[in-house]
């Protein structure tokens, strides 16, 4: 009877330790993921000056535009 009680206590302690480690690992991974997030640079359109995220901006001839319409306006003005 005492051996069974000891085994049950050991099992309960082991489960608690596993759950605590799992939670710590999960929190650690979330912190690492948050640290990897980068902020997008904001750039102004060469035509209207509207600021857009760099990944959404359209580049043409070394300048940045907020839309294909403004890029086309700049291209047509150059011809």
Secondary structure, 3 states (H helix, E strand, C coil): CHHHHHHHHHHHHHHHHHHHHHHHHHHHHHHHHHHHCCCCCEEECCCCCCEEECCCCEEECCEEECCHHHHHHHHHHHC
